[in-house]
Amino acid sequence: MSSRSRLIALIIAGVAAIVVVAIVLTVTLNRPKVASRPDPVAATVPVALKADGLPKDFSIGVVLTLGRSGEPGSEYNRAAQGAIVAAQRFARGGSTPTLSAQNDRGTEDGASAAVRALAEQGVSGVIVTSTGPQALAAAKTAEELGLPAILPYVEPSDPAPTTWTTRPSGASVETALQTALTGKNRVLLVEDGGQIPASVAISQTLSLGGFEEVTALAQEAAIRTGDQLRPAAEDAPAGAESTRIAEPADAVVVSAATPQRLVRLVQALQSRDVSVPLILPEGATTPAFAYSLAELDGTAAGQLVSVAPAGGDATALQKDAQGRGMSAFLSAVRLVSGDPAIKNLSDDAPFSADAWAADARSHDAVVALVRAGAAAGSGDPSKVGAALRTLSFGPGDGLAGPELDFSRAAALSAETIPVYASPQDLGLRPPDEAAPRLVWVPAPASP
């Protein structure tokens, strides 16, 4: 090949290479990109919360049932301290909602009087943190006075347009109980009052009223689960041996009228080494249950199962929006607990004494009312209630728990799920040697 021919060949090859590179670059630069889904919440949720437009004199009433000895309705009075955390978060963000608490004294008349006292103080809405008849009486009085009311721990039977609950629905709780009992065919009910859904299939029942002592009830339950032997009858022939029941129960549903009475049954069953799962109602997730279990030397170890919407402390370990919302809440709990000047709702002890129990439900109720006040630009209860009916909230709005939609009376969107007791300290709350070691997690601990 001549020099001229070689030169022409090289030029042609170079041009071809340039064309190929150009094509590759064009395809690369114009290739459609897969759009990444935006995270609905920032990588970190701030501890301080802002509420632009909130009136300076905005105040919220909190109705409590005080008492630590099993008074009906008092099981959530420590959990309700989450309201303090929310108010402090807004204060750090430049808004200053005021909380005013009233004791309902555990009666319907006391609850009505408490709400009337709060209305006279000029609150823009109320949070009813008790349960039972007095909680419903408080909600009814709030309706009569035109006050928006949020009930975190009870489901009203006939809520007014300005009354909301953030408690899981009865149907959701029922479904979760059935899920917890999946695969269990011989269920024993051990009860001391309280109620369970009729759809929960029970094979046999032991009632405390039929025994002289709770220990005798627990012994019989342990026999029914095959964990203890049935002693020979008094009139049996000499040398007759104890026997094990033929078809033992494979789960025990435990029901009681209050968390404290529930604890008595659970501790008694544990003392008889009952090894099958103990399925407990919602009352087991209250601070009153945890505190009483520790007092009676019961344990969170073993197979204690309850039901709750996903939103406990363990949620903070999730790498999603709700996890960051809960993490911010727990950071605020630690921050508020470190200030001895910040008192509890009844102003008779430092907040730090109840920091272990302050929960997301009471916190989120305050967040909702403050956001409604800011949206309305007013502290007028009628305007706050009207604004709240149009709003829904999630972690990006400062919630610690599941999303809430106040366009409906039952604002909680999340379903109830089985949760499992664990004695593990997650290290997410302020250290407190006096606090009970009990946390509820959405999956059982590995054996």
PyMOL commands that set and color helices and strands:
alter all, ss='L'
color gray80, all
select helices_A, chain A and resi 3-30+74-76+79-92+108-120+132-145+170-180+208-210+214-224+259-271+282-285+287-295+313-317+321-337+351-354+360-376+381-388+395-397
alter helices_A, ss='H'
color red, helices_A
select strands_A, chain A and resi 59-64+98-103+126-128+149-151+163-165+187-192+204-207+251-256+278-279+304-309+392-393+404-405+416-422+439-441
alter strands_A, ss='S'
color yellow, strands_A
deselect
rebuild
show_as cartoon
